Amino acid sequence: MSGSVKKGSVNLVADVLVIGGGPAGTWAALTASAKGAKVILADKGYCGSSGATAPSGTGVWYVKPDEKLRKEAKASRYALGGQLAESRWMDRVLDQTYANMNKLGVSGYPFPVDEQGNQFRRSLQGPEYMKLMRRLVKKAGVKILDHSPALELLADEHGVAGAAGVHTQSGETWTVQAGAVVIATGGCAFLSKALGCNVLTGDGYLFAAEAGANLSGMEFSNAYAICPTFSSVTKTAYYSYASFYYEDGSIVEGAGSKKGRSVIARNLLAGNQVYAKLDGAPEDLRPLLRVAQTNFFLPFDRQGIDPFKDAFPVTLRLEGTVRGTGGIHITDESCGTGVPGLYAAGDAATRELICGGFTGGGSHNAAWAMSSGSFAGEGAAVYAQSLGSHAAQRSPVGLSSSPLVHQEVKPGVAAQTAEYVSAVQAEVKPYDINLFRTEQGLTSALDRLDGLWKEQRSREIQRTPEGVKAREAEAMTATARWMYNSALARTETRGMHKREDFKATDHGQHHRLISGGLDQVWVKTEAVAKEGVLS
């Protein structure tokens, strides 16, 4: 325990605190506020421009409530995800996404319109979307704390009761005492420089675990996105139009966006540069593709490359759980975590319930973010209101697994944190450890990661912007340990989880893997709901 929080910082009180200001966090704040809750939203960056959605265009799993269309939508990625998704959750998310997208239309989102005047609501431009969400959140009376990362959750014997953090621009510390907390901090991309992922370091996973919550599907965490070697833009939808070539212009057989990333990875591992060309895109579609994802084309334009006609070198950039499906274990329909007063939404939560062990990012993740945000916001508001007048009398303490202290940063701390980050990245970035998994590779990586965790666990962390980086390093280390322990336990290949030593899918392992623990990581199985087969 890191003890009671020092007074003299900014101390605020709310019914609901939302940590994270992307799509999931803003929908959670809006929904909680609509239920009559007093809401504070704390974002590590600037709510409206921070995170993976804001700089990008994204497809959305928006399907009209037509039985045939919905059935097809549900079946579309069911097999790809290893048949771990649940029909009931897919129905709930399709319904909520349909309602939320329609709300955006009414609230002034500039959806494109066809010749008949009908809005096309199957994609969103991140900048416009998040600018509108910030405006709606402020209009709803939510207090936004920008540049205010959390350092730890607060709790008492009754459950979670707020969080404490620091304002990175002023260095001032803050605490929010709240009846309920929604974690919407995104996934973990291990600071791999994927676009918009610089703030996505798995913080929420660590906060939740410190409060006693579990994780689920952490083996589905090795998403690598195709991107040009000269760019951080990891939007992969357009690579479905790509052909892949060697330097001599011959075709790379089997390489592709949906199922052939492993072929690209094996070539890169062997030292063969792979090139892509979006030559499969029909001529008449090309101008529309430019409009739909303008920032996809910026790096090419700067280099004087026409990606439809010129071959360009590609690499695979780790996006971890951001485009993976693992995250905080969801235990009820309001996206509760099993810990009283703690809820999770968006990429911070598991997305297995709607897409099993594979998502490919985009549409399902965007739908899950707005839907789970709505479920969690409502659940948190109802829970906070159920506490009544007792909420004000609580005296919660911090839950950080490392001691958090109020003192000046000592020399050498930043360099040490950077070393921990590099050491974690050395275990999670390599394709031959994380993408092509083996018992030997995972076990030896875990030995090193366990050592890194022990080293970090005992060091004092200052309640300063530098301390935020130290907590990020801890969160990435913890995330990698849950990932690899889960990957070791799944002795088969399913969804995005590929075991080189167990290449087949084992029908006896048609279950989810729940993981948890800080010093001692554990993994156990959980049954998937018995429902009718979708495929």
Disulfide bonds with the S-S distance in Angstrom:
none
